[in-house]
């Protein structure tokens, strides 16, 4: 049964760790960006977007690169 499930996801153990760590990092980035935005309520949206978007793009790209590298055999 486990081998059937792995076949559907197509991710090995190391790739799954990268995905889980990327998700945790994205949640931390979201939390940090909301905190920064809450410091100045008039500019909250701008501060949030200027801090969150670059961080999340970097995290997603890094996770994608690492996932592909760890999948190559």
Secondary structure, DSSP 8 states (H G I E B T S, - for coil): -HHHHHHHH---HHHHHHHHHHHHHHHHHHHHHHHHHHTSGGGHHHHHHHHHHHHHHHHHHHHHHHHHHHH--
